[in-house]
């Protein structure tokens, strides 16, 4: 028997005023999978999550969870966890009360609540903060509290709306691995929306590319990152785009090989952990990120370019 | 989700029909049966004229004074700022009858138009000043420093930056002043006399003193009430349509006009003295320790304890009911496109509201219940508006988190949202409580002897020309207001506040 998808979003559309914010969006989420929806600001990422959670109702289409249509189901009856961009912690409650909230409203036994709070706060290393209020926590600690509060109720899946966007780059990087680790431990399915390619690279099992309310591409992470199907997808993933011989190509800056037939003029060059260049070639301007030093008049190879349809 | 939309709509529909539409229909029915004789036309003409004059003149003067002192509030940047704002606020929440008694304590019984105008200005200018300040103060300090680096003088900073922003709040206050002065009741009734009766006063007199002015009782009063609703619906719509929400100025930069702070404070102190004169007047003239309870009881034929308990009971019951109704509507409101429906009861002046409710429910329920119902309808719009604004300051993700974790909308309100706005709600509750305690115009239209409140007692003592007892009872009233609102405010803020 073919296993059911954990969640299936079927052709949802949403219009606000005269603007189409979601256009016929469809994708699915498998059991224990992290699907990253990657798109620029204003592309409709949050609206997709809000539709799945029941915060807004799509004008058309349906949301199927575990084989059941939940499109018209009340938010509180969906059992879908949500970690909001600003986390949505309850600032009038301390950490322990925040984490226990979902169990309390399910009228669980007090001992069970205390045990589960202790268990999850140990697992997420927030046990020492239980009596603090959200305003006394650092950005990373708040993330963990939001995660703990969501995980404790055992949701069928979790929605994450750019929860790391307010963190500094160092903390963001460690939190990515932390989320990955937690997801493996708890075996939960996650839909994670972001504009940050690094989130997609580290967290995603599959990636959907969202642009102006439409899904441009959706598939396994390796395929999406290494073989973008369209120019727009390639652009969102940071590829250089160029045309030659009436055909369109894309090449990632890290795929440009120093030493090759294509002569370059260096427009700008900066050295960081890697060497970064903006070069001018017969195919136009290209970004290059490489371990090697590139000099004026050197050549590069574009043989790892992908041909676009 | 669709069922929830339907439920929200049903809630608002029941609310609109019972609180606004049915009373309006009753008013229209009775008004249609009034005899349009020349006497009624003359009554209408004279009262309309007074309403327009008092409304217009009071608005112009209040706006000019209020805007000026709103700007001084922006410029003043010292420790006393919150004290000054609180004192200005106190005058605004004082009952109209107290203002009228205060003015009589200074000027005596003289029945002059300018005294009514003075009362209106003292009552409304502080509100305009605070509103002008709140929108003017949201001017970006960074913008001002940018202008200064480009060479702008201080006078240009005020006229080009602060003034335009202050005008938004000031205009809102001016419209409200016009509405409140147009439907002025306590001042024209108590210190104006028959020559200065506004439409509101005439509605009361046609209902309570001359109910059989037309063939069908109360029909002339209903006609005036309906006309007043029609006249005020436009300014009211404008008032509701103006968005005056002020941005919070988050900049840590120092105030750009600090050097004028002392001058501004001097001006503000003068303003406070100007608006506080009526209140200080009576306390100085008739100190509260000269209170003679037996004299008041003998005069009114009702004990002081009954007056106080009636006042507190009606106020508490209506505040509680209005608060609960507001919660239900505020929780389900986000599905509504138009807040105008919720705020519709504002189109009724208190006397018109009392008259229409009297016509519908007067014969079917006890007067005490009728009074509670009227008080509730008087304060619901204010409460709802402030509650919705307070809830709007909380990030939606907090309530959405609670919902996604499995809680219902109403439970989310009590567990997540209310604790976050309990300080604001305590203030709103106190305000509502003070408003209904001081409510005079509606209750004087429907009361019976057993349902007399302190404001009615004050009015009756004044009618008997017993000035000493009038002032002493007013002072007792102010003390009761202070203690009750303090208790409500304190109760609302008790318990773990949490960290914000």
Interface residues (C-beta under 8 A of the other chain):
Chain A: X53 X54 X55 X57 X72 X73 X74 X75 X76 X77 X78 X79 X80 X81 X82 X84 X85 X86 X87 X88 X89 X90 X91 X92 X93 X94 X101 X102 X105 X106 X133 X134 X135 X136 X146 X149 X150 X153
Chain B: X1 X2 X4 X395 X397 X398 X399 X400 X401 X402 X403 X404 X405 X406 X407 X408 X411 X415 X416 X419 X420 X496 X497 X498 X499 X500
